[in-house]
Amino acid sequence: MARSGANRLPIERGLKINSTAAVIQAAVAARGVALVRKALVAQELDSGRLVHLLPDVRWPVKWAYYIVAAPKALSRYEVAAFHVWLASRPR
């Protein structure tokens, strides 16, 4: 996010969750999006509880991470706006 210029908020602002399981649970509950390793959300993706927001995008990282969200979260303005913004970023 910082490389794209998106991370301009002061570090003390925003929600901070230091538990991957809690982040995944929040995404399944349609509270927003999660950046997680695919292996940790494979069952949720297979079941349709989460969707991969940018399935054609691969970032050059040693471990693969995916941006996922519950399908119903995409109806939330802020999630949809983030998805549109993220999809429009240069690759």
mmCIF file as gemmi writes it, N, C-alpha and C atoms, coordinates in Angstrom:
data_model
loop_
_atom_site.group_PDB
_atom_site.id
_atom_site.type_symbol
_atom_site.label_atom_id
_atom_site.label_alt_id
_atom_site.label_comp_id
_atom_site.label_asym_id
_atom_site.label_entity_id
_atom_site.label_seq_id
_atom_site.pdbx_PDB_ins_code
_atom_site.Cartn_x
_atom_site.Cartn_y
_atom_site.Cartn_z
_atom_site.occupancy
_atom_site.B_iso_or_equiv
_atom_site.pdbx_formal_charge
_atom_site.auth_seq_id
_atom_site.auth_asym_id
_atom_site.pdbx_PDB_model_num
ATOM 1 N N . MET Axp A 1 ? 0.821 -1.18 0 1 0 ? 1 A 1
ATOM 2 C CA . MET Axp A 1 ? 0 0 0 1 0 ? 1 A 1
ATOM 3 C C . MET Axp A 1 ? 0.871 1.252 0 1 0 ? 1 A 1
ATOM 4 N N . ALA Axp A 2 ? 1.945 1.24 0.76 1 0 ? 2 A 1
ATOM 5 C CA . ALA Axp A 2 ? 2.808 2.405 0.803 1 0 ? 2 A 1
ATOM 6 C C . ALA Axp A 2 ? 3.438 2.674 -0.557 1 0 ? 2 A 1
ATOM 7 N N . ARG Axp A 3 ? 3.833 1.613 -1.276 1 0 ? 3 A 1
ATOM 8 C CA . ARG Axp A 3 ? 4.43 1.792 -2.605 1 0 ? 3 A 1
ATOM 9 C C . ARG Axp A 3 ? 3.459 2.437 -3.571 1 0 ? 3 A 1
ATOM 10 N N . SER Axp A 4 ? 2.165 2.237 -3.376 1 0 ? 4 A 1
ATOM 11 C CA . SER Axp A 4 ? 1.174 2.824 -4.274 1 0 ? 4 A 1
ATOM 12 C C . SER Axp A 4 ? 0.809 4.242 -3.862 1 0 ? 4 A 1
ATOM 13 N N . GLY Axp A 5 ? 1.327 4.708 -2.731 1 0 ? 5 A 1
ATOM 14 C CA . GLY Axp A 5 ? 1.013 6.044 -2.247 1 0 ? 5 A 1
ATOM 15 C C . GLY Axp A 5 ? -0.263 6.103 -1.43 1 0 ? 5 A 1
ATOM 16 N N . ALA Axp A 6 ? -0.842 4.95 -1.103 1 0 ? 6 A 1
ATOM 17 C CA . ALA Axp A 6 ? -2.116 4.919 -0.394 1 0 ? 6 A 1
ATOM 18 C C . ALA Axp A 6 ? -1.966 5.077 1.104 1 0 ? 6 A 1
ATOM 19 N N . ASN Axp A 7 ? -0.822 4.776 1.638 1 0 ? 7 A 1
ATOM 20 C CA . ASN Axp A 7 ? -0.641 4.75 3.083 1 0 ? 7 A 1
ATOM 21 C C . ASN Axp A 7 ? -0.193 6.126 3.583 1 0 ? 7 A 1
ATOM 22 N N . ARG Axp A 8 ? -1.115 7.082 3.558 1 0 ? 8 A 1
ATOM 23 C CA . ARG Axp A 8 ? -0.767 8.439 3.969 1 0 ? 8 A 1
ATOM 24 C C . ARG Axp A 8 ? -1.402 8.832 5.3 1 0 ? 8 A 1
ATOM 25 N N . LEU Axp A 9 ? -2.165 7.941 5.908 1 0 ? 9 A 1
ATOM 26 C CA . LEU Axp A 9 ? -2.772 8.243 7.202 1 0 ? 9 A 1
ATOM 27 C C . LEU Axp A 9 ? -1.728 8.141 8.301 1 0 ? 9 A 1
ATOM 28 N N . PRO Axp A 10 ? -1.864 8.954 9.329 1 0 ? 10 A 1
ATOM 29 C CA . PRO Axp A 10 ? -0.947 8.804 10.467 1 0 ? 10 A 1
ATOM 30 C C . PRO Axp A 10 ? -1.019 7.378 11.018 1 0 ? 10 A 1
ATOM 31 N N . ILE Axp A 11 ? 0.085 6.854 11.442 1 0 ? 11 A 1
ATOM 32 C CA . ILE Axp A 11 ? 0.17 5.461 11.892 1 0 ? 11 A 1
ATOM 33 C C . ILE Axp A 11 ? -0.771 5.161 13.052 1 0 ? 11 A 1
ATOM 34 N N . GLU Axp A 12 ? -1.079 6.173 13.871 1 0 ? 12 A 1
ATOM 35 C CA . GLU Axp A 12 ? -1.94 5.913 15.029 1 0 ? 12 A 1
ATOM 36 C C . GLU Axp A 12 ? -3.419 5.837 14.657 1 0 ? 12 A 1
ATOM 37 N N . ARG Axp A 13 ? -3.79 6.127 13.429 1 0 ? 13 A 1
ATOM 38 C CA . ARG Axp A 13 ? -5.194 6.066 13.006 1 0 ? 13 A 1
ATOM 39 C C . ARG Axp A 13 ? -5.513 4.701 12.429 1 0 ? 13 A 1
ATOM 40 N N . GLY Axp A 14 ? -6.774 4.352 12.476 1 0 ? 14 A 1
ATOM 41 C CA . GLY Axp A 14 ? -7.24 3.127 11.831 1 0 ? 14 A 1
ATOM 42 C C . GLY Axp A 14 ? -7.242 1.925 12.755 1 0 ? 14 A 1
ATOM 43 N N . LEU Axp A 15 ? -7.957 0.921 12.295 1 0 ? 15 A 1
ATOM 44 C CA . LEU Axp A 15 ? -8.078 -0.322 13.04 1 0 ? 15 A 1
ATOM 45 C C . LEU Axp A 15 ? -6.819 -1.157 12.881 1 0 ? 15 A 1
ATOM 46 N N . LYS Axp A 16 ? -6.346 -1.69 13.974 1 0 ? 16 A 1
ATOM 47 C CA . LYS Axp A 16 ? -5.173 -2.564 13.947 1 0 ? 16 A 1
ATOM 48 C C . LYS Axp A 16 ? -5.562 -3.899 14.574 1 0 ? 16 A 1
ATOM 49 N N . ILE Axp A 17 ? -5.483 -4.948 13.79 1 0 ? 17 A 1
ATOM 50 C CA . ILE Axp A 17 ? -5.78 -6.291 14.288 1 0 ? 17 A 1
ATOM 51 C C . ILE Axp A 17 ? -4.519 -7.111 14.086 1 0 ? 17 A 1
ATOM 52 N N . ASN Axp A 18 ? -3.98 -7.666 15.148 1 0 ? 18 A 1
ATOM 53 C CA . ASN Axp A 18 ? -2.735 -8.416 15.037 1 0 ? 18 A 1
ATOM 54 C C . ASN Axp A 18 ? -2.967 -9.925 15.044 1 0 ? 18 A 1
ATOM 55 N N . SER Axp A 19 ? -4.162 -10.344 14.727 1 0 ? 19 A 1
ATOM 56 C CA . SER Axp A 19 ? -4.494 -11.758 14.665 1 0 ? 19 A 1
ATOM 57 C C . SER Axp A 19 ? -5.038 -12.072 13.28 1 0 ? 19 A 1
ATOM 58 N N . THR Axp A 20 ? -4.338 -12.925 12.562 1 0 ? 20 A 1
ATOM 59 C CA . THR Axp A 20 ? -4.791 -13.294 11.224 1 0 ? 20 A 1
ATOM 60 C C . THR Axp A 20 ? -6.175 -13.913 11.274 1 0 ? 20 A 1
ATOM 61 N N . ALA Axp A 21 ? -6.422 -14.744 12.262 1 0 ? 21 A 1
ATOM 62 C CA . ALA Axp A 21 ? -7.736 -15.369 12.385 1 0 ? 21 A 1
ATOM 63 C C . ALA Axp A 21 ? -8.824 -14.321 12.575 1 0 ? 21 A 1
ATOM 64 N N . ALA Axp A 22 ? -8.551 -13.294 13.367 1 0 ? 22 A 1
ATOM 65 C CA . ALA Axp A 22 ? -9.534 -12.236 13.589 1 0 ? 22 A 1
ATOM 66 C C . ALA Axp A 22 ? -9.758 -11.425 12.312 1 0 ? 22 A 1
ATOM 67 N N . VAL Axp A 23 ? -8.714 -11.196 11.546 1 0 ? 23 A 1
ATOM 68 C CA . VAL Axp A 23 ? -8.841 -10.472 10.275 1 0 ? 23 A 1
ATOM 69 C C . VAL Axp A 23 ? -9.714 -11.272 9.313 1 0 ? 23 A 1
ATOM 70 N N . ILE Axp A 24 ? -9.468 -12.559 9.223 1 0 ? 24 A 1
ATOM 71 C CA . ILE Axp A 24 ? -10.265 -13.421 8.34 1 0 ? 24 A 1
ATOM 72 C C . ILE Axp A 24 ? -11.717 -13.441 8.809 1 0 ? 24 A 1
ATOM 73 N N . GLN Axp A 25 ? -11.927 -13.57 10.109 1 0 ? 25 A 1
ATOM 74 C CA . GLN Axp A 25 ? -13.282 -13.593 10.649 1 0 ? 25 A 1
ATOM 75 C C . GLN Axp A 25 ? -14.004 -12.28 10.355 1 0 ? 25 A 1
ATOM 76 N N . ALA Axp A 26 ? -13.309 -11.163 10.458 1 0 ? 26 A 1
ATOM 77 C CA . ALA Axp A 26 ? -13.921 -9.867 10.148 1 0 ? 26 A 1
ATOM 78 C C . ALA Axp A 26 ? -14.307 -9.792 8.671 1 0 ? 26 A 1
ATOM 79 N N . ALA Axp A 27 ? -13.459 -10.316 7.791 1 0 ? 27 A 1
ATOM 80 C CA . ALA Axp A 27 ? -13.785 -10.322 6.359 1 0 ? 27 A 1
ATOM 81 C C . ALA Axp A 27 ? -14.997 -11.203 6.083 1 0 ? 27 A 1
ATOM 82 N N . VAL Axp A 28 ? -15.054 -12.378 6.687 1 0 ? 28 A 1
ATOM 83 C CA . VAL Axp A 28 ? -16.199 -13.281 6.504 1 0 ? 28 A 1
ATOM 84 C C . VAL Axp A 28 ? -17.478 -12.61 7.007 1 0 ? 28 A 1
ATOM 85 N N . ALA Axp A 29 ? -17.368 -11.792 8.053 1 0 ? 29 A 1
ATOM 86 C CA . ALA Axp A 29 ? -18.517 -11.087 8.608 1 0 ? 29 A 1
ATOM 87 C C . ALA Axp A 29 ? -18.869 -9.833 7.807 1 0 ? 29 A 1
ATOM 88 N N . ALA Axp A 30 ? -18.209 -9.649 6.657 1 0 ? 30 A 1
ATOM 89 C CA . ALA Axp A 30 ? -18.473 -8.519 5.749 1 0 ? 30 A 1
ATOM 90 C C . ALA Axp A 30 ? -18.131 -7.172 6.365 1 0 ? 30 A 1
ATOM 91 N N . ARG Axp A 31 ? -17.116 -7.132 7.216 1 0 ? 31 A 1
ATOM 92 C CA . ARG Axp A 31 ? -16.692 -5.883 7.838 1 0 ? 31 A 1
ATOM 93 C C . ARG Axp A 31 ? -15.674 -5.133 6.995 1 0 ? 31 A 1
ATOM 94 N N . GLY Axp A 32 ? -15.178 -5.739 5.913 1 0 ? 32 A 1
ATOM 95 C CA . GLY Axp A 32 ? -14.2 -5.074 5.054 1 0 ? 32 A 1
ATOM 96 C C . GLY Axp A 32 ? -13.427 -6.1 4.264 1 0 ? 32 A 1
ATOM 97 N N . VAL Axp A 33 ? -12.199 -5.761 3.941 1 0 ? 33 A 1
ATOM 98 C CA . VAL Axp A 33 ? -11.35 -6.654 3.162 1 0 ? 33 A 1
ATOM 99 C C . VAL Axp A 33 ? -10.182 -7.125 4.027 1 0 ? 33 A 1
ATOM 100 N N . ALA Axp A 34 ? -9.547 -8.188 3.59 1 0 ? 34 A 1
ATOM 101 C CA . ALA Axp A 34 ? -8.397 -8.722 4.327 1 0 ? 34 A 1
ATOM 102 C C . ALA Axp A 34 ? -7.287 -9.036 3.339 1 0 ? 34 A 1
ATOM 103 N N . LEU Axp A 35 ? -6.073 -8.778 3.736 1 0 ? 35 A 1
ATOM 104 C CA . LEU Axp A 35 ? -4.891 -9.155 2.972 1 0 ? 35 A 1
ATOM 105 C C . LEU Axp A 35 ? -4.277 -10.335 3.709 1 0 ? 35 A 1
ATOM 106 N N . VAL Axp A 36 ? -4.434 -11.533 3.141 1 0 ? 36 A 1
ATOM 107 C CA . VAL Axp A 36 ? -4.039 -12.756 3.829 1 0 ? 36 A 1
ATOM 108 C C . VAL Axp A 36 ? -3.427 -13.756 2.86 1 0 ? 36 A 1
ATOM 109 N N . ARG Axp A 37 ? -2.737 -14.739 3.413 1 0 ? 37 A 1
ATOM 110 C CA . ARG Axp A 37 ? -2.204 -15.816 2.59 1 0 ? 37 A 1
ATOM 111 C C . ARG Axp A 37 ? -3.346 -16.713 2.13 1 0 ? 37 A 1
ATOM 112 N N . LYS Axp A 38 ? -3.284 -17.117 0.872 1 0 ? 38 A 1
ATOM 113 C CA . LYS Axp A 38 ? -4.353 -17.919 0.283 1 0 ? 38 A 1
ATOM 114 C C . LYS Axp A 38 ? -4.58 -19.21 1.065 1 0 ? 38 A 1
ATOM 115 N N . ALA Axp A 39 ? -3.519 -19.82 1.537 1 0 ? 39 A 1
ATOM 116 C CA . ALA Axp A 39 ? -3.662 -21.082 2.26 1 0 ? 39 A 1
ATOM 117 C C . ALA Axp A 39 ? -4.57 -20.937 3.476 1 0 ? 39 A 1
ATOM 118 N N . LEU Axp A 40 ? -4.618 -19.749 4.05 1 0 ? 40 A 1
ATOM 119 C CA . LEU Axp A 40 ? -5.419 -19.526 5.249 1 0 ? 40 A 1
ATOM 120 C C . LEU Axp A 40 ? -6.895 -19.277 4.954 1 0 ? 40 A 1
ATOM 121 N N . VAL Axp A 41 ? -7.223 -18.994 3.685 1 0 ? 41 A 1
ATOM 122 C CA . VAL Axp A 41 ? -8.616 -18.711 3.334 1 0 ? 41 A 1
ATOM 123 C C . VAL Axp A 41 ? -9.127 -19.618 2.211 1 0 ? 41 A 1
ATOM 124 N N . ALA Axp A 42 ? -8.4 -20.666 1.907 1 0 ? 42 A 1
ATOM 125 C CA . ALA Axp A 42 ? -8.781 -21.548 0.791 1 0 ? 42 A 1
ATOM 126 C C . ALA Axp A 42 ? -10.191 -22.1 0.974 1 0 ? 42 A 1
ATOM 127 N N . GLN Axp A 43 ? -10.534 -22.546 2.169 1 0 ? 43 A 1
ATOM 128 C CA . GLN Axp A 43 ? -11.878 -23.1 2.401 1 0 ? 43 A 1
ATOM 129 C C . GLN Axp A 43 ? -12.954 -22.028 2.247 1 0 ? 43 A 1
ATOM 130 N N . GLU Axp A 44 ? -12.689 -20.826 2.739 1 0 ? 44 A 1
ATOM 131 C CA . GLU Axp A 44 ? -13.658 -19.741 2.617 1 0 ? 44 A 1
ATOM 132 C C . GLU Axp A 44 ? -13.839 -19.339 1.157 1 0 ? 44 A 1
ATOM 133 N N . LEU Axp A 45 ? -12.756 -19.359 0.377 1 0 ? 45 A 1
ATOM 134 C CA . LEU Axp A 45 ? -12.862 -19.065 -1.05 1 0 ? 45 A 1
ATOM 135 C C . LEU Axp A 45 ? -13.639 -20.16 -1.775 1 0 ? 45 A 1
ATOM 136 N N . ASP Axp A 46 ? -13.328 -21.414 -1.474 1 0 ? 46 A 1
ATOM 137 C CA . ASP Axp A 46 ? -14.016 -22.545 -2.118 1 0 ? 46 A 1
ATOM 138 C C . ASP Axp A 46 ? -15.509 -22.556 -1.81 1 0 ? 46 A 1
ATOM 139 N N . SER Axp A 47 ? -15.871 -22.166 -0.595 1 0 ? 47 A 1
ATOM 140 C CA . SER Axp A 47 ? -17.279 -22.193 -0.179 1 0 ? 47 A 1
ATOM 141 C C . SER Axp A 47 ? -18.05 -20.959 -0.647 1 0 ? 47 A 1
ATOM 142 N N . GLY Axp A 48 ? -17.327 -19.929 -1.077 1 0 ? 48 A 1
ATOM 143 C CA . GLY Axp A 48 ? -17.986 -18.695 -1.482 1 0 ? 48 A 1
ATOM 144 C C . GLY Axp A 48 ? -18.187 -17.706 -0.355 1 0 ? 48 A 1
ATOM 145 N N . ARG Axp A 49 ? -17.726 -18.061 0.872 1 0 ? 49 A 1
ATOM 146 C CA . ARG Axp A 49 ? -17.852 -17.112 1.991 1 0 ? 49 A 1
ATOM 147 C C . ARG Axp A 49 ? -16.976 -15.883 1.766 1 0 ? 49 A 1
ATOM 148 N N . LEU Axp A 50 ? -15.878 -16.064 1.026 1 0 ? 50 A 1
ATOM 149 C CA . LEU Axp A 50 ? -15.009 -14.954 0.623 1 0 ? 50 A 1
ATOM 150 C C . LEU Axp A 50 ? -14.789 -15.038 -0.88 1 0 ? 50 A 1
ATOM 151 N N . VAL Axp A 51 ? -14.513 -13.895 -1.477 1 0 ? 51 A 1
ATOM 152 C CA . VAL Axp A 51 ? -14.147 -13.835 -2.89 1 0 ? 51 A 1
ATOM 153 C C . VAL Axp A 51 ? -12.801 -13.148 -3.011 1 0 ? 51 A 1
ATOM 154 N N . HIS Axp A 52 ? -12.029 -13.578 -3.987 1 0 ? 52 A 1
ATOM 155 C CA . HIS Axp A 52 ? -10.726 -12.988 -4.269 1 0 ? 52 A 1
ATOM 156 C C . HIS Axp A 52 ? -10.976 -11.746 -5.109 1 0 ? 52 A 1
ATOM 157 N N . LEU Axp A 53 ? -10.654 -10.578 -4.581 1 0 ? 53 A 1
ATOM 158 C CA . LEU Axp A 53 ? -10.999 -9.33 -5.244 1 0 ? 53 A 1
ATOM 159 C C . LEU Axp A 53 ? -10.198 -9.073 -6.514 1 0 ? 53 A 1
ATOM 160 N N . LEU Axp A 54 ? -8.953 -9.477 -6.567 1 0 ? 54 A 1
ATOM 161 C CA . LEU Axp A 54 ? -8.109 -9.239 -7.743 1 0 ? 54 A 1
ATOM 162 C C . LEU Axp A 54 ? -7.436 -10.548 -8.159 1 0 ? 54 A 1
ATOM 163 N N . PRO Axp A 55 ? -8.192 -11.485 -8.709 1 0 ? 55 A 1
ATOM 164 C CA . PRO Axp A 55 ? -7.631 -12.811 -8.991 1 0 ? 55 A 1
ATOM 165 C C . PRO Axp A 55 ? -6.509 -12.831 -10.022 1 0 ? 55 A 1
ATOM 166 N N . ASP Axp A 56 ? -6.42 -11.821 -10.865 1 0 ? 56 A 1
ATOM 167 C CA . ASP Axp A 56 ? -5.379 -11.804 -11.894 1 0 ? 56 A 1
ATOM 168 C C . ASP Axp A 56 ? -4.115 -11.062 -11.472 1 0 ? 56 A 1
ATOM 169 N N . VAL Axp A 57 ? -4.122 -10.481 -10.284 1 0 ? 57 A 1
ATOM 170 C CA . VAL Axp A 57 ? -2.976 -9.7 -9.82 1 0 ? 57 A 1
ATOM 171 C C . VAL Axp A 57 ? -2.066 -10.563 -8.964 1 0 ? 57 A 1
ATOM 172 N N . ARG Axp A 58 ? -0.801 -10.524 -9.272 1 0 ? 58 A 1
ATOM 173 C CA . ARG Axp A 58 ? 0.218 -11.211 -8.47 1 0 ? 58 A 1
ATOM 174 C C . ARG Axp A 58 ? 1.259 -10.178 -8.064 1 0 ? 58 A 1
ATOM 175 N N . TRP Axp A 59 ? 1.582 -10.136 -6.789 1 0 ? 59 A 1
ATOM 176 C CA . TRP Axp A 59 ? 2.615 -9.229 -6.319 1 0 ? 59 A 1
ATOM 177 C C . TRP Axp A 59 ? 3.902 -10.008 -6.116 1 0 ? 59 A 1
ATOM 178 N N . PRO Axp A 60 ? 5.041 -9.354 -6.363 1 0 ? 60 A 1
ATOM 179 C CA . PRO Axp A 60 ? 6.327 -10.049 -6.24 1 0 ? 60 A 1
ATOM 180 C C . PRO Axp A 60 ? 6.771 -10.185 -4.784 1 0 ? 60 A 1
ATOM 181 N N . VAL Axp A 61 ? 6.153 -11.13 -4.091 1 0 ? 61 A 1
ATOM 182 C CA . VAL Axp A 61 ? 6.517 -11.397 -2.709 1 0 ? 61 A 1
ATOM 183 C C . VAL Axp A 61 ? 6.821 -12.88 -2.558 1 0 ? 61 A 1
ATOM 184 N N . LYS Axp A 62 ? 7.641 -13.196 -1.567 1 0 ? 62 A 1
ATOM 185 C CA . LYS Axp A 62 ? 8.022 -14.59 -1.36 1 0 ? 62 A 1
ATOM 186 C C . LYS Axp A 62 ? 6.807 -15.456 -1.04 1 0 ? 62 A 1
ATOM 187 N N . TRP Axp A 63 ? 5.918 -14.96 -0.182 1 0 ? 63 A 1
ATOM 188 C CA . TRP Axp A 63 ? 4.704 -15.684 0.172 1 0 ? 63 A 1
ATOM 189 C C . TRP Axp A 63 ? 3.539 -15.009 -0.525 1 0 ? 63 A 1
ATOM 190 N N . ALA Axp A 64 ? 2.629 -15.763 -1.073 1 0 ? 64 A 1
ATOM 191 C CA . ALA Axp A 64 ? 1.488 -15.196 -1.781 1 0 ? 64 A 1
ATOM 192 C C . ALA Axp A 64 ? 0.439 -14.689 -0.796 1 0 ? 64 A 1
ATOM 193 N N . TYR Axp A 65 ? -0.019 -13.483 -1.013 1 0 ? 65 A 1
ATOM 194 C CA . TYR Axp A 65 ? -1.095 -12.886 -0.242 1 0 ? 65 A 1
ATOM 195 C C . TYR Axp A 65 ? -2.231 -12.543 -1.187 1 0 ? 65 A 1
ATOM 196 N N . TYR Axp A 66 ? -3.455 -12.603 -0.685 1 0 ? 66 A 1
ATOM 197 C CA . TYR Axp A 66 ? -4.63 -12.315 -1.489 1 0 ? 66 A 1
ATOM 198 C C . TYR Axp A 66 ? -5.508 -11.326 -0.759 1 0 ? 66 A 1
ATOM 199 N N . ILE Axp A 67 ? -6.136 -10.446 -1.515 1 0 ? 67 A 1
ATOM 200 C CA . ILE Axp A 67 ? -7.102 -9.518 -0.934 1 0 ? 67 A 1
ATOM 201 C C . ILE Axp A 67 ? -8.465 -10.155 -1.127 1 0 ? 67 A 1
ATOM 202 N N . VAL Axp A 68 ? -9.157 -10.401 -0.038 1 0 ? 68 A 1
ATOM 203 C CA . VAL Axp A 68 ? -10.435 -11.116 -0.067 1 0 ? 68 A 1
ATOM 204 C C . VAL Axp A 68 ? -11.482 -10.338 0.717 1 0 ? 68 A 1
ATOM 205 N N . ALA Axp A 69 ? -12.741 -10.634 0.415 1 0 ? 69 A 1
ATOM 206 C CA . ALA Axp A 69 ? -13.855 -10.027 1.14 1 0 ? 69 A 1
ATOM 207 C C . ALA Axp A 69 ? -15.065 -10.925 0.992 1 0 ? 69 A 1
ATOM 208 N N . ALA Axp A 70 ? -15.992 -10.801 1.907 1 0 ? 70 A 1
ATOM 209 C CA . ALA Axp A 70 ? -17.265 -11.519 1.777 1 0 ? 70 A 1
ATOM 210 C C . ALA Axp A 70 ? -18.029 -10.906 0.61 1 0 ? 70 A 1
ATOM 211 N N . PRO Axp A 71 ? -18.703 -11.718 -0.199 1 0 ? 71 A 1
ATOM 212 C CA . PRO Axp A 71 ? -19.46 -11.168 -1.329 1 0 ? 71 A 1
ATOM 213 C C . PRO Axp A 71 ? -20.401 -10.034 -0.921 1 0 ? 71 A 1
ATOM 214 N N . LYS Axp A 72 ? -21.075 -10.174 0.235 1 0 ? 72 A 1
ATOM 215 C CA . LYS Axp A 72 ? -22.009 -9.118 0.639 1 0 ? 72 A 1
ATOM 216 C C . LYS Axp A 72 ? -21.285 -7.844 1.068 1 0 ? 72 A 1
ATOM 217 N N . ALA Axp A 73 ? -20.006 -7.934 1.403 1 0 ? 73 A 1
ATOM 218 C CA . ALA Axp A 73 ? -19.248 -6.728 1.765 1 0 ? 73 A 1
ATOM 219 C C . ALA Axp A 73 ? -19.075 -5.812 0.561 1 0 ? 73 A 1
ATOM 220 N N . LEU Axp A 74 ? -19.105 -6.374 -0.641 1 0 ? 74 A 1
ATOM 221 C CA . LEU Axp A 74 ? -18.933 -5.561 -1.845 1 0 ? 74 A 1
ATOM 222 C C . LEU Axp A 74 ? -20.091 -4.598 -2.051 1 0 ? 74 A 1
ATOM 223 N N . SER Axp A 75 ? -21.21 -4.808 -1.363 1 0 ? 75 A 1
ATOM 224 C CA . SER Axp A 75 ? -22.33 -3.871 -1.463 1 0 ? 75 A 1
ATOM 225 C C . SER Axp A 75 ? -22.138 -2.662 -0.543 1 0 ? 75 A 1
ATOM 226 N N . ARG Axp A 76 ? -21.157 -2.724 0.344 1 0 ? 76 A 1
ATOM 227 C CA . ARG Axp A 76 ? -20.848 -1.584 1.211 1 0 ? 76 A 1
ATOM 228 C C . ARG Axp A 76 ? -20.036 -0.569 0.416 1 0 ? 76 A 1
ATOM 229 N N . TYR Axp A 77 ? -20.42 0.703 0.488 1 0 ? 77 A 1
ATOM 230 C CA . TYR Axp A 77 ? -19.778 1.742 -0.309 1 0 ? 77 A 1
ATOM 231 C C . TYR Axp A 77 ? -18.255 1.75 -0.136 1 0 ? 77 A 1
ATOM 232 N N . GLU Axp A 78 ? -17.79 1.727 1.119 1 0 ? 78 A 1
ATOM 233 C CA . GLU Axp A 78 ? -16.355 1.861 1.354 1 0 ? 78 A 1
ATOM 234 C C . GLU Axp A 78 ? -15.573 0.664 0.826 1 0 ? 78 A 1
ATOM 235 N N . VAL Axp A 79 ? -16.143 -0.523 0.901 1 0 ? 79 A 1
ATOM 236 C CA . VAL Axp A 79 ? -15.477 -1.718 0.375 1 0 ? 79 A 1
ATOM 237 C C . VAL Axp A 79 ? -15.459 -1.667 -1.152 1 0 ? 79 A 1
ATOM 238 N N . ALA Axp A 80 ? -16.59 -1.324 -1.751 1 0 ? 80 A 1
ATOM 239 C CA . ALA Axp A 80 ? -16.654 -1.225 -3.21 1 0 ? 80 A 1
ATOM 240 C C . ALA Axp A 80 ? -15.702 -0.145 -3.719 1 0 ? 80 A 1
ATOM 241 N N . ALA Axp A 81 ? -15.656 0.994 -3.041 1 0 ? 81 A 1
ATOM 242 C CA . ALA Axp A 81 ? -14.758 2.075 -3.453 1 0 ? 81 A 1
ATOM 243 C C . ALA Axp A 81 ? -13.299 1.642 -3.348 1 0 ? 81 A 1
ATOM 244 N N . PHE Axp A 82 ? -12.954 0.951 -2.266 1 0 ? 82 A 1
ATOM 245 C CA . PHE Axp A 82 ? -11.588 0.453 -2.113 1 0 ? 82 A 1
ATOM 246 C C . PHE Axp A 82 ? -11.257 -0.544 -3.224 1 0 ? 82 A 1
ATOM 247 N N . HIS Axp A 83 ? -12.197 -1.432 -3.538 1 0 ? 83 A 1
ATOM 248 C CA . HIS Axp A 83 ? -11.993 -2.422 -4.587 1 0 ? 83 A 1
ATOM 249 C C . HIS Axp A 83 ? -11.764 -1.731 -5.935 1 0 ? 83 A 1
ATOM 250 N N . VAL Axp A 84 ? -12.587 -0.75 -6.264 1 0 ? 84 A 1
ATOM 251 C CA . VAL Axp A 84 ? -12.42 -0.009 -7.52 1 0 ? 84 A 1
ATOM 252 C C . VAL Axp A 84 ? -11.062 0.686 -7.54 1 0 ? 84 A 1
ATOM 253 N N . TRP Axp A 85 ? -10.713 1.341 -6.441 1 0 ? 85 A 1
ATOM 254 C CA . TRP Axp A 85 ? -9.422 2.032 -6.372 1 0 ? 85 A 1
ATOM 255 C C . TRP Axp A 85 ? -8.273 1.055 -6.537 1 0 ? 85 A 1
ATOM 256 N N . LEU Axp A 86 ? -8.337 -0.054 -5.833 1 0 ? 86 A 1
ATOM 257 C CA . LEU Axp A 86 ? -7.26 -1.034 -5.881 1 0 ? 86 A 1
ATOM 258 C C . LEU Axp A 86 ? -7.116 -1.628 -7.279 1 0 ? 86 A 1
ATOM 259 N N . ALA Axp A 87 ? -8.234 -1.939 -7.915 1 0 ? 87 A 1
ATOM 260 C CA . ALA Axp A 87 ? -8.204 -2.519 -9.26 1 0 ? 87 A 1
ATOM 261 C C . ALA Axp A 87 ? -7.661 -1.534 -10.288 1 0 ? 87 A 1
ATOM 262 N N . SER Axp A 88 ? -7.774 -0.229 -10.023 1 0 ? 88 A 1
ATOM 263 C CA . SER Axp A 88 ? -7.309 0.772 -10.983 1 0 ? 88 A 1
ATOM 264 C C . SER Axp A 88 ? -5.831 1.115 -10.834 1 0 ? 88 A 1
ATOM 265 N N . ARG Axp A 89 ? -5.189 0.591 -9.802 1 0 ? 89 A 1
ATOM 266 C CA . ARG Axp A 89 ? -3.762 0.898 -9.559 1 0 ? 89 A 1
ATOM 267 C C . ARG Axp A 89 ? -2.916 0.281 -10.646 1 0 ? 89 A 1
ATOM 268 N N . PRO Axp A 90 ? -1.834 0.977 -11.054 1 0 ? 90 A 1
ATOM 269 C CA . PRO Axp A 90 ? -0.92 0.384 -12.039 1 0 ? 90 A 1
ATOM 270 C C . PRO Axp A 90 ? -0.261 -0.864 -11.492 1 0 ? 90 A 1
ATOM 271 N N . ARG Axp A 91 ? -0.053 -1.816 -12.331 1 0 ? 91 A 1
ATOM 272 C CA . ARG Axp A 91 ? 0.569 -3.068 -11.914 1 0 ? 91 A 1
ATOM 273 C C . ARG Axp A 91 ? 1.998 -3.109 -12.337 1 0 ? 91 A 1
